Structures are given as C-alpha cells and as structure tokens.
Amino acid sequence: MEPSNFNMILAAACLVAGIGLGALGYHLLNGGARSAQRLRLKLTERERQLTEWKDGVDDHLQQMDDLARQVCDDALTLQRQLHESARQLGSKAIGGEVTPPSEPGETSDDIAIPRDYADGNRGTLSEDFGLRQANDDQNAEPRPPRY
C-alpha cells in the first residue's frame, strides 16, 4: 500500500467517524430540547385544564349560592304563610312579626365597644401615663445617661 493511499483512506475514515460522532452528539443534545418541548406542552395543557376546572368550580359555587338563597326565600315565604294562617284562624300559638334573616355583618352583638382607657396596666392610655409619683423619685437609684 502506498503512503498516499493510506493517508486518503485514513482521511476518509476520520471524516466518516467525525460525521458519525457529530450526528450522535446532535441526537443526544437535541433529545434534551425535545424533552423540554414536551414538558412545555404538558405544562400548557395542565394550565388549560386548571383554568377550566377553576371556571367549573366558580360556576358550581354560583349555583350553590343561588340555591341557598332560593331555600332561604322559600323558608321565609313558608313562615309568612304559617303566620297568616295562624292569624286567620285566630291562633295565638304563633306570634310575632316575620323578619327576614339579617346579614352576618349587621348584628350589633359583634360590634366591639371602643376602649379609651387601659385596664390598670399603666399603659399609654392610662390616666397617669408619664406622671411620676413621689415615692418613685425617692426609691429610684440614679441611672447613667443613655446615649
């Protein structure tokens, strides 16, 4: 074999090996990109499903609220009919006015009375805050000044 043929064969073999290694590397490195793309598609699909489920839950909660209000209205209507029937029959067993249920935030029992005093804790709202008593000045030891 001549040295020039050997060099040509070696060059061709290196070229084929380089092309093969390059294709293998591209395939392996591009696999991560494909995997990332698949994950992005899955994430997008899951976000779409989550949005649909949230909308479905909102619709369900709205329906439940409407049904609860309807039940309250029906109960109030039934109570009015009961009082009307009792009034027509002259029965004193059921008395009083029919009042619609109050909203949760409207009850006067829930309102806290504001306190403009301290409960004897000598806090900033107490009557003697900042006033020194005579025995405090006599018993207090002199303290070094703070800087």
C-alpha distance (Angstrom), angle and dihedral (degrees) to the residues before:
residue distance angle dihedral
M1 . . .
E2 3.72 . .
P3 3.79 119.9 .
S4 3.82 92.2 -123.3
N5 3.82 91.4 55.0
F6 3.79 89.8 47.7
N7 3.80 90.5 53.0
M8 3.81 91.1 48.9
I9 3.80 92.3 49.3
L10 3.81 91.3 46.4
A11 3.83 90.7 49.2
A12 3.82 91.4 49.3
A13 3.82 91.5 47.5
C14 3.81 91.3 49.2
L15 3.81 90.1 48.2
V16 3.82 91.9 51.4
A17 3.82 91.2 45.1
G18 3.83 90.8 48.8
I19 3.79 92.0 49.4
G20 3.81 90.1 48.4
L21 3.82 93.3 48.4
G22 3.80 90.8 46.0
A23 3.80 92.1 51.0
L24 3.80 90.8 46.9
G25 3.82 91.9 49.1
Y26 3.80 92.1 47.6
H27 3.78 90.8 49.8
L28 3.80 92.8 49.6
L29 3.80 95.5 44.1
N30 3.79 94.0 42.9
G31 3.82 89.9 52.1
G32 3.81 89.1 70.9
A33 3.79 90.4 53.1
R34 3.80 90.9 50.4
S35 3.78 90.0 49.0
A36 3.80 90.8 49.9
Q37 3.80 90.1 49.4
R38 3.81 90.8 50.9
L39 3.80 89.9 49.7
R40 3.81 90.9 50.1
L41 3.80 90.4 51.5
K42 3.82 91.1 48.7
L43 3.80 90.7 48.8
T44 3.80 91.8 50.1
E45 3.81 90.9 49.1
R46 3.80 92.1 48.8
E47 3.80 91.8 48.9
R48 3.81 89.5 51.4
Q49 3.82 90.5 50.0
L50 3.80 91.0 48.0
T51 3.80 90.8 51.7
E52 3.81 90.6 50.2
W53 3.80 91.5 49.1
K54 3.80 92.0 48.8
D55 3.79 90.1 51.2
G56 3.80 89.2 48.6
V57 3.80 91.5 50.8
D58 3.81 90.8 48.5
D59 3.80 90.5 52.0
H60 3.80 90.8 47.5
L61 3.81 92.5 50.0
Q62 3.80 90.8 48.5
Q63 3.81 90.6 51.9
M64 3.81 91.1 48.2
D65 3.82 90.5 50.5
D66 3.80 90.9 50.4
L67 3.81 91.3 49.0
A68 3.81 92.0 48.3
R69 3.81 90.9 51.4
Q70 3.79 90.3 47.7
V71 3.82 90.7 51.8
C72 3.82 90.1 50.0
D73 3.79 91.4 49.3
D74 3.82 90.9 48.0
A75 3.81 90.7 49.5
L76 3.80 90.7 50.7
T77 3.82 90.8 48.5
L78 3.80 90.3 49.7
Q79 3.80 90.9 49.6
R80 3.82 90.9 50.7
Q81 3.81 91.3 49.6
L82 3.80 90.0 49.2
H83 3.81 92.0 51.5
E84 3.80 91.2 45.3
S85 3.80 91.6 50.8
A86 3.80 91.0 47.3
R87 3.81 90.2 49.8
Q88 3.81 92.2 48.9
L89 3.78 91.7 49.3
G90 3.79 91.6 45.7
S91 3.78 93.9 -121.6
K92 3.77 117.9 159.2
A93 3.81 93.2 -167.0
I94 3.77 92.3 93.2
G95 3.75 116.3 42.1
G96 3.73 141.6 155.7
E97 3.72 134.6 66.4
V98 3.76 123.8 -63.2
T99 3.77 107.5 -114.3
P100 3.76 125.3 -174.8
P101 3.79 114.3 -122.4
S102 3.78 112.8 -91.6
E103 3.76 123.7 -121.4
P104 3.81 115.4 -98.0
G105 3.80 93.6 -113.5
E106 3.82 95.3 50.8
T107 3.80 101.3 70.3
S108 3.78 115.3 113.4
D109 3.82 92.4 -148.1
D110 3.79 91.1 69.3
I111 3.80 94.4 56.6
A112 3.78 111.7 98.5
I113 3.77 117.8 -139.6
P114 3.80 109.9 -121.2
R115 3.77 115.0 -114.3
D116 3.76 117.1 -143.9
Y117 3.77 94.4 178.7
A118 3.77 138.2 60.1
D119 3.79 120.5 -116.4
G120 3.78 95.3 -115.9
N121 3.77 92.8 -70.7
R122 3.79 92.5 121.3
G123 3.76 90.2 -123.6
T124 3.78 126.9 154.0
L125 3.81 90.9 -76.5
S126 3.80 96.1 52.2
E127 3.78 119.2 111.0
D128 3.79 95.5 -117.9
F129 3.79 97.9 45.4
G130 3.78 110.5 143.8
L131 3.79 94.2 8.7
R132 3.77 116.4 114.5
Q133 3.73 121.6 -143.9
A134 3.81 120.4 -133.2
N135 3.80 95.1 -115.3
D136 3.81 91.1 51.2
D137 3.82 90.5 61.1
Q138 3.80 93.3 49.3
N139 3.81 96.8 45.8
A140 3.75 96.6 41.8
E141 3.77 116.0 98.9
P142 3.77 116.6 -136.9
R143 3.77 111.5 -96.0
P144 3.76 126.4 -152.3
P145 3.79 113.3 -106.3
R146 3.76 118.1 -94.8
Y147 3.75 120.8 -130.1
